[in-house]
Each structure stands twice: as structure tokens, then as C-alpha cells.
Amino acid sequence: MRKTPIYELSGSVNSWMAEHAAVIYDEVLASIEEEMCVGQNFTRVPVMILQSDSGTTLFMLKSYESTYDSLDKAMNWFASQEEYEKAARARDAKTFIQEKEAEESQNF
């Protein structure tokens, strides 16, 4: 199981996230790919912990919708940075999860 990484913040969560898009999208992709290998619970995917003087924030994907949205954003960001291999991995992860969700809905 993947250990959830912890990042120390010196400013606000919003400013840190705006300045560290590469870190965020790398962590989103790594977290989802790990879940694809071990757990396949895409409604509770911990991505990272952000720690500051004012407290701790857990960034977690809590639904299929948020997972799809995060993968779309990651895929677009990777493509804009010409990181096409990571963009393709994000696309493939989204396809995998969509198939998993469809399979789950057929079993009910």
C-alpha cells in the first residue's frame, strides 16, 4: 500500500496548490495507479497530506466523479507540459476506472 506523502506548507493551502501543480498531478496519478494495483476502491483514494501551522489537510478523492475530474485535469496539465507519457497514463487510468465502475453497477 502506498504511504500518503506529507508536504509542509509555509503559506496558505490555496497558494501552495497554485504553485505546485506538478507535485499535485504527479501525486494524483501515483495514488490512483497504486489503487489500481492493490485496492481498486476509487471512492476513497488518499492523495497527499498538507501540513501547516494552522493544521493538517488531507487531500482525498472521495467519489468516482472526483477521481475522473482529477484525472482529466492531470491529463490536460501533463499534455500542456508535453509530458505525454504521463498524460497517456492518466487517460488509461480513467478508462480502467470507468470499466470498473460499469462492472460494479452491473453486479447490483
Backbone torsions as a table, in degrees:
resi	resn	phi	psi	omega
1	MET	NA	141.2	-178.5
2	ARG	-74.9	133.6	175.4
3	LYS	-80.5	128.3	-178.5
4	THR	-68.9	120.6	-178.2
5	PRO	-71.5	149.9	179.1
6	ILE	-115.5	131.2	177.5
7	TYR	-118.7	134.3	177.8
8	GLU	-87.0	134.5	178.9
9	LEU	-107.0	141.0	173.8
10	SER	-103.6	-19.8	178.8
11	GLY	-121.4	-149.3	179.9
12	SER	-79.6	158.9	177.8
13	VAL	-60.1	-45.2	-178.0
14	ASN	-61.8	-43.2	-179.8
15	SER	-68.7	-38.2	178.8
16	TRP	-63.3	-44.3	-178.7
17	MET	-64.6	-37.2	178.8
18	ALA	-66.0	-33.5	-176.9
19	GLU	-87.2	-14.5	-173.6
20	HIS	-123.9	45.3	-179.2
21	ALA	-58.0	-40.7	-178.7
22	ALA	-59.9	-43.7	179.4
23	VAL	-63.3	-46.2	-177.1
24	ILE	-60.7	-50.3	-176.8
25	TYR	-69.4	-33.8	173.9
26	ASP	-62.8	-42.5	-179.9
27	GLU	-68.5	-39.1	176.6
28	VAL	-59.0	-49.9	-178.4
29	LEU	-63.7	-45.5	-179.8
30	ALA	-62.0	-41.6	-179.2
31	SER	-64.8	-44.4	-178.9
32	ILE	-68.9	-41.7	178.3
33	GLU	-63.1	-37.7	177.0
34	GLU	-63.8	-42.6	179.3
35	GLU	-64.5	-33.3	176.8
36	MET	-62.6	-34.2	-176.7
37	CYS	-82.8	-35.4	-170.9
38	VAL	-114.3	-45.2	-169.5
39	GLY	-112.7	-41.0	-177.5
40	GLN	57.5	38.7	172.3
41	ASN	-109.5	90.1	-172.2
42	PHE	-87.4	11.8	175.5
43	THR	-106.4	5.2	177.2
44	ARG	-152.6	73.1	-177.6
45	VAL	-108.9	106.1	175.7
46	PRO	-72.1	133.4	-176.5
47	VAL	-106.3	-54.3	179.8
48	MET	-162.4	163.0	175.3
49	ILE	-114.9	130.5	177.8
50	LEU	-109.9	122.5	-175.2
51	GLN	-115.6	134.0	177.7
52	SER	-143.6	179.4	178.0
53	ASP	-63.1	-28.0	-177.2
54	SER	-88.5	-3.1	177.5
55	GLY	142.1	-168.6	-177.3
56	THR	-120.3	138.0	178.6
57	THR	-124.0	125.2	175.4
58	LEU	-94.5	122.5	175.7
59	PHE	-94.8	112.4	-175.6
60	MET	-135.0	143.3	174.4
61	LEU	-91.4	119.2	-169.7
62	LYS	-109.6	4.6	-179.9
63	SER	-157.2	165.0	174.0
64	TYR	-59.8	-40.7	-178.7
65	GLU	-59.3	-46.8	-179.8
66	SER	-68.4	-31.8	176.6
67	THR	-67.1	-46.3	177.9
68	TYR	-61.0	-45.6	-178.8
69	ASP	-60.9	-44.3	179.5
70	SER	-65.6	-39.4	177.5
71	LEU	-66.9	-39.1	176.2
72	ASP	-60.4	-47.0	179.3
73	LYS	-62.9	-43.2	178.5
74	ALA	-62.7	-45.6	-179.5
75	MET	-59.4	-46.2	179.6
76	ASN	-65.8	-39.5	179.8
77	TRP	-67.1	-45.7	178.5
78	PHE	-59.8	-42.6	178.8
79	ALA	-63.6	-39.9	179.6
80	SER	-67.0	-24.2	178.2
81	GLN	-94.5	5.7	-178.2
82	GLU	60.9	32.4	173.5
83	GLU	-100.2	73.0	-170.1
84	TYR	-68.9	-30.6	178.4
85	GLU	-64.6	-44.6	178.3
86	LYS	-67.2	-37.1	176.7
87	ALA	-61.2	-41.8	179.0
88	ALA	-67.3	-38.4	177.0
89	ARG	-63.1	-40.2	178.0
90	ALA	-64.4	-42.7	177.8
91	ARG	-61.0	-45.3	-179.2
92	ASP	-65.5	-37.2	177.8
93	ALA	-64.2	-41.9	179.6
94	LYS	-62.6	-43.3	178.0
95	THR	-61.1	-44.6	179.3
96	PHE	-58.4	-46.4	-177.4
97	ILE	-68.1	-38.6	177.3
98	GLN	-61.7	-40.7	178.3
99	GLU	-66.5	-39.5	178.0
100	LYS	-63.6	-44.1	178.9
101	GLU	-62.8	-42.8	179.2
102	ALA	-63.4	-40.0	178.2
103	GLU	-62.8	-42.7	179.3
104	GLU	-64.3	-40.2	-178.5
105	SER	-69.3	-28.5	177.4
106	GLN	-73.1	-27.4	-178.4
107	ASN	-78.1	-10.5	-179.6
108	PHE	-98.4	NA	NA
